[in-house]
């Protein structure tokens, strides 16, 4: 599909760009929302760290 070199083509590209940017921003938001869940999964006990010998 080729984009016409007219105002219609420019508006069409603008709408496509807008929706794709919203999709990417939403994806980043989902990844950032998962960080607290990952933090709970990787909880480290201080007592275990003190007992371990390196």
Secondary structure, DSSP 4 states (H G I P E B T S, - for coil): -PPPSSHHHHHHHHHHHHHHHHHHHHHHHHHHHHHHHHHHHT---HHHHHH---
